[in-house]
């Protein structure tokens, strides 16, 4: 096979659009090295301070061989040769040709190419491509691998940004729920001093109080509680802390003037039936 074309490189990059986490990106990248860019074997190594942490592999038309390659690397221990092209690529931040030996804890016969993955300008991994059959890896492969490594770095940055956004959203929801609980506690004494009034045509039954007294978040908690969910399950479903859920449950029981979860669940079932 001749060298990879611009179209091949574009197809390889397209494979990076789907995965949303680092492991998925590593697996997709390894597959693209063989399926799109013409390497016989493709390895993706994630690193930290030049120490290997995780490896993904692909072997052209042979999934079993790819699994064996990962197992071999894990058994022997991931390590980068001190004076090998891998460390050279990480330090120089550019693709480098190797000439056989051991790369990323796997044996290599003949020339191979390695290129650093840069995330926000920092080396966070390596791409490795070799070819045990057909034409040997050459400078043309090196150019293609370096270009693909740049795209992989951008994909890593995207996945990192998405993960940070998810963590921030979780923190905001948790803080909002905590503030809601604190405000409800603070206002409870004042509410108890207010005269209880009932609008014309509406009763002060427990079912009526449910719709009037509970906050949106408390209704969400009550809905899950009535479905039999534990506090831990409710916390996971609503992305809240276990303590926040316990506080919401306490407020729900007090506002509905019921003694336990079973009574609150029964009240909610009547509310749903009437709605």
N, C-alpha and C positions, 0 to 999 in steps of 0.2 A: 504494500500500500504506500502511496506517496504521502507527503506531509499533510497535516490537517489544514483545512481551508478556513476562510473567514466564516463561511456557513457552518462548518463544524464547530467552531468556537462559539458562534451564536447559539447553536443547539445545546452546547454544554452549559452555557450561562442560563438558558431557559430552565434547565433542571434545578437551578438554585432558587426559583421563585416560590416553590411549594413549601418546603420545610420551614418551620418557625422556631426550631431550637437547634442548638449546636450539634447534637448527635445526629439529628436528621440531616443537617447540612453536610456533615462529614460523610455520611453514607451516600448522599446524592452526589457529592463531589467525586468520591472514589469511583462511583459508577460512570460518571461523565468522562473521567479520564480514559476509560477503556471503550465505552460505547460511542463516544463522540470524537475523542481526540486521538484515537488510534494506538494507545499504549496497550501492551499485553497485560501489564499489571499496574494498578493504581493504588497508591497508599496515601492516606491523609493522617497526619500526626498532629495532635494538639499539644502545645508545649506551654510551660511556665518557667521563666528564667532559664531557658534552654534545657529544661527537664521534660522528657516525654510524659504525657498524662493519659492519652487515649488514642486509639488507632482505629481507623476504618480501612477496609480493603476491598478491591474488586479485581477479578481476573476475567479476562475476556471470555464470555460464553461458558463460565464455569463457577457457579455460586458456591459449590462445595469446596473448591480450591480456595476461594476467597475466605471462607470460614476457617479453613485449615491454616491459612496465612495469619489470620488474626490470633488464632490459638497458639501458633508457633511463636509469634512475637510476645504474647502474654507469658508463655511458659519460660522463654529465655530471658524475659525482662527487657522492657523498653530502655534503650540506651543509645546515645549518639556518640560515635567515635570522636575522641578529643580533637584529632586533626583531620576529620573527614569533611567532605563537601557540605554535609548538613549544617554543621556549626558555622562553616564559612558562609553559607547562604543566609543563615539567621543574622550573622554579624554584619555582613555586607548589604543585607536587605535586597538581594537580587538572586536570580536563578543561576545555578551552577551545575556543570557536568561532573558526574562521578565516573569512576572507571572500574567497576566491579568491586567485590569484597562483601562487606556487610553494611547494610543501610537500614536504620530504624529497626534493628534486631532481626532482619530477614536477609537471607543470602541473595546476592545479585551476581549474575554472570554477565559480563559485558558492560558497556556504558549505560548510564542512567541519568535522568535529570531530576533536580530538586529545586523547588522554588519556595520562598517564604510566604506565609499568609500574614498580611499586615492589617491589624485592626486599630484604627485611630493612630496609625503610624508606629504601632508596637508590633513586633513579631510574636504571633500567638500560635503558629503552627507551620507545618511544612507539607507541600505536595511532592510526591515521588512518582515518577513514571519510568517504567523500564519495558523492554521488549526482548523476550528470550528467543523469539522466532521472527523471521523476516528481517527487514533492514534494521541496522543498529540505530539507537537513539543518537541524534546529532544536534547541531546548533539550531536547526530549524525547529526541532521539538522544544528546545530550550526557550525560544522566543514565544511559542504558543503557550507553554506551561506558565511562563511569567505573566502573560496577559490574562490567562485564566485565573491565576493566583490573585491578581488584583481584583477580579470580580468576586472571588470567594471572600476576600477581605471585606468588601462592601456588604456582602450578604451576612457576614458575621456581625458587622456593625449594625445592620438592620435588625437582626435577631436580638442583639444586646439592647437596642433601644426599645424594642417591643417588650422585652422582659422587664426593663426598668419601668416602663409605662404601666405594666400589669402590677408591679409591686407598689407603685405610687397610688394607683387606683384603689388597691386593697387597703393601703394605709389611710386614704381619704375616707373610704367607706367606714372603716373601723373607727376613725376619729369622729365622724358625723354621728355614728350610732352611740358612741360614748357620750358625746355632748348632749344628744337627745335624751339619754337616760339621766344624765346629771340634771338637766333642765326640768325633767319631769319630777324628779325627786325634790328639787328646790321649790317647785310650784305646788306640790301636793298639800302642804299645810294651808296655803292661801285658798286653794280650791275647797278645802273642807269647811272654811268659814263662810263661803258663799251660799245663799239660799238656793235650794234645789227647785228648779222650775221645769215645767213640762209644757211644750208648745201645744197649742190647740190641736186636738185631733190625734195627739201622739201620747202614748202611755209611757210610764216610767218602769216598764218591765225590764228584766235582765237582757232580753233580746234587743230592746230598744237602746239600752245603755251601751251595748256592744258597738253598735254603729256610731253612736254619738261620742263615746268616751275614748276609744282607742286611736292611737296614731297610726299612720300608714305602716310603719315598721312593726308595730305591735300586732296589727292585723296579719301581716306576713308571718310573724312568729306563730300566731294563733292558728293560722291555716295549716302550717306544718305540724304543730303540736297536735291538732285535731286529727291529722293523718297518721299519727302514731310515731312521729319522729322524736328521737331523743334530743337532748340539748346539744350534744356533740354533732349530731346530724344537722340540726338547725343551723349551728354555727358554720358548718362546712357549706351548706346550701346558700346561706345569706352572706357568707364571707365576714363573719363576726367572731369575736373572741368568745370562749365558753362563758366567761364571767359576764359579758354583755348580754348574752342570751338569758342567763339566770336572772339578771336584773329585769329584762323585759318580761319574763314569765311572772316574776313577783308583782310587777306593776299590773299585768293583765288580771291576775287573780284578785288583786285589791280593787281595781276599777270595776270588775264585774261582780264583786262581792260573792265570790265562790271560794270554796275551801281547798280545792285541789285541781289538778290538770284534767281529770276525768270530767268534772263538772264543767270546766271551761270548754272542753271538747264537745260535750253535749249541747252546751249553749250555742257554740259556733254552728253545729249541725242544724239546730233549729233556725238560726239566723240565715243560713244558706237556703234552707227549705222555704222560708218566707220570702227570700229575695227572688 
